[in-house]
Amino acid sequence: MAEMTLTKTRILAGVWEGVLTTDPNDQPRLEVTHLEQRIDDVSLAAIQGEPGLWSLRVPIPSEALSDGVQTFLILDAKTGARMGQFTVVTGEPLEDDVRGELDLLRAELDMLKRAFRRHCVETMG
């Protein structure tokens, strides 16, 4: 399996956009989560004339926006590996970016807990 890389391009009109680079023969599958909830309407489309490049568009749901730092995880749906993340900060300005890092650590810890629980269920049954 080829290595995939994800590069952010911009956030515009409430949509996070990025470019995924992968093996031209591989059909990637990604999912995006926020607070362990899957984000709907994520689109991944091949870029015309650019084999192995895919355009990723993630609509940021208005209900996910509230004061503080909100972290969205972008995962490889096949393996569960984290491909990237983005954060949205709203409300009062933060003194430094420690809250963003803490929120990302919490999201990663939740992802590890789910993977560990899934592993336990698979090995017990």
C-alpha positions, 0 to 999 in steps of 0.5 A, spaced: 500 500 500 502 506 498 503 512 503 498 517 503 499 525 504 494 530 506 496 537 505 491 543 507 489 548 501 484 553 505 478 554 509 473 557 505 465 559 506 465 554 512 469 548 508 476 545 509 479 543 503 485 539 502 489 535 497 491 528 498 496 524 494 496 517 493 498 511 489 494 513 482 492 505 482 489 506 489 482 508 491 482 512 497 477 512 503 477 517 508 472 519 514 472 525 518 470 526 525 469 531 531 468 529 538 468 521 535 462 523 531 462 522 523 462 528 519 457 527 513 457 530 506 465 529 506 467 529 498 473 526 495 474 527 488 480 525 483 483 531 480 482 531 472 489 530 469 493 529 475 493 521 477 494 520 484 491 527 486 485 527 490 481 533 492 478 533 499 472 537 501 470 537 509 464 542 510 464 544 517 457 543 521 455 549 524 453 545 530 460 543 531 462 551 532 462 553 539 466 557 544 473 554 544 477 549 540 474 544 536 478 539 533 476 535 526 480 528 525 481 526 518 482 518 518 484 513 513 477 509 513 481 502 511 486 502 516 483 508 521 490 511 521 490 519 522 491 522 516 491 529 518 487 534 523 484 541 523 482 545 528 477 551 529 478 556 534 472 561 536 470 565 542 475 569 546 482 569 543 487 564 546 493 566 550 497 561 546 496 554 542 496 549 548 488 548 548 489 546 541 494 541 542 490 539 548 484 538 544 488 534 539 491 529 544 484 528 547 481 526 540 487 522 539 486 518 546 479 517 544 481 514 537 486 509 541 481 507 546 476 505 540 482 501 537 484 498 543 476 496 545 475 493 538 482 489 538 479 486 545 473 484 542 476 481 536 481 477 540 476 475 545 471 472 540 
